[in-house]
Amino acid sequence: MAAFVVRLLQVQVVDASAYAAKAAVNRWVTHEVVADRGTITDRSGVALAATVDAFDITADPYLFTPAQAKVGDAPQQAAELLAPIVGGDAATIARQLAAPGSRYQIIARQQSPQVWQQIKDLKSSFAAKAARGQGADVLAGVFSEPHTKRVYPNGDLAAGVIGFVNSRGKGAGGLESMLDKELAGTNGEVRYEQSAGHQIPTAGAQEHPAIPGTDVELTLDRDIQWAAQSAISAQVEQSAADRGYVIVQDSRTGEILAMADAPGYDPNDLSHADPRALGNAAVQDAYEPGSVSKLMSMAAVLDTGTATPTTRVTVPGTLPRADRIFHDDVDHGTWYLTLNGVLAKSSNIGTILATQHLGSTQAEADRVLYSYLRKFGIGRPTGLGFPGETPGILAPPDKWNASQQFTIPFGQGLSLNALQATSVYSTIANGGVRVQPTLIRGTTGPDGKFVPAPAPTRTRVVSSSTAKTLSQMLESVVGSEQGTGIHARIDGYRVAGKTGTANRVDPLTGRYKGYTASFLGFAPADNPRLTVSCVIQNPTRGSYYGGSICGPVFKQVMEFALKTLRVPPTGTKAPDLPIDFDPGPPATTPGGKTR
């Protein structure tokens, strides 16, 4: 008795707090409360990424042993019932349910409430039969754990922009990754007393509520995004191309209304996605732009007062420079073009001749051209902050080799991404002021208050008069019968744009192979509202010229966007700038020979 008394005093008095703490470990249960991830919507509030209730289907293999299940083949029976419901393999599930020594197996992750309800109904049915002695309760060891699941209601629409989350619910691509901290919110926890696995209702509970994530409203317009994605997907397939991308930007505000690339993927079903399609090629692919880059060369020539649209440029059929012979895309004799005609006919030789006058020496001309390329944003990030965005490649002029001095003016020997190229044309459409591109319109926090995104940075690149002149010259590309952009014409609207067909660097070999086709432009040219770009990489079926395969895509997307935004038709006629000039009769020497 004395020994018992001493031991009782030790337990209840001396070591009471220690034993109470040990008991509390088993009595109190703490569960994490996962915060709801913020919703991503388009500019009209249509959900592009949302969070719904989901369940992980779990099992306790101990409850499937013959001693507990009262039947020898419980794992096989249960697996055959569960497999068609959760979309799994019956043999694999049976092995999980029969795992020796295990007390916890995850049969299927992130199943819908409807799936769990179907399993619950089966569980109830088998439990009732077992109670009546009509069979074994083979699903008694199946349970669920509540979770949330990220869903993308529009499937592959804007998937490259929105991105996806991984199996742990963390952003792993696109804006889901870029804005993961804001979208994720802060998890909470609940702590309660339990007995035999059940909460004790009268014991109370301690709860720290989860703080839901921030909702993000994008600048994208779902309808325009759909039009862009449909158009580029069809053309990439028709041209048997590697990929392509279309961007629609508000020329005045810098807001991106659509950013589509093809082929894409469905973030709801990553298991069947091509890993090469999981990024956002419109900002992650660096490519040589070709002739669409001539707009920046012409901007430098006009803005420095080197020439005017009517300046005469005699363009020979070939041009020897730096141990190379330069050609245009078509063989021709001598062309007598204005500077406007050089752009309209997309003459490489004419562009080289025009930019050589930017300085008294070639080195000085290179420095001037480089300064304008940098002001347009080439060789530096766009400011979008998108994961994996490439700044492109633009070497300083003292590093240009003998060939680059003459190829960079017409868009070879430098690289950029499609958003940078789009921003160049938006800059001209916006009167020479570059507006930093934006994808986020604003956010709504847990307090329900909408906070607009900060105003984008605005930078003067060329004068307003230069921008106006360039816009008129770009109209000649589309409007003139000698222009290369006739497939981009839109009835009722003045269109300014430029074609591009560049030699393409194969990312696998680093050598030139195939072509990059493009068309970039804006409308209405007399009062610009929208800029649309189309780029197609390595078309292998049919034409590979930018005017032929990207011009129609531009037209289709621009027409849809103008109608969607109810932009009125153009009310004025385009100026008729001259394309070429008459050199007059050849002069003769006194001896009668042609000079």
PyMOL commands that set and color helices and strands:
alter all, ss='L'
color gray80, all
select helices_A, chain A and resi 2-14+16-27+61-64+66-69+74-86+90-97+113-131+159-162+174-178+180-184+201-203+222-239+270-272+275-277+281-284+290-303+339-344+348-358+362-375+397-399+404-410+418-429+464-479+486-488+546-549+551-564
alter helices_A, ss='H'
color red, helices_A
select strands_A, chain A and resi 28-33+40-41+47-59+105-111+142-151+164-165+171-173+188-195+198-199+205-208+215-218+243-250+256-262+312-315+319-321+324-326+335-338+433-435+440-444+450-452+458-460+496-505+512-523+530-537
alter strands_A, ss='S'
color yellow, strands_A
deselect
rebuild
show_as cartoon
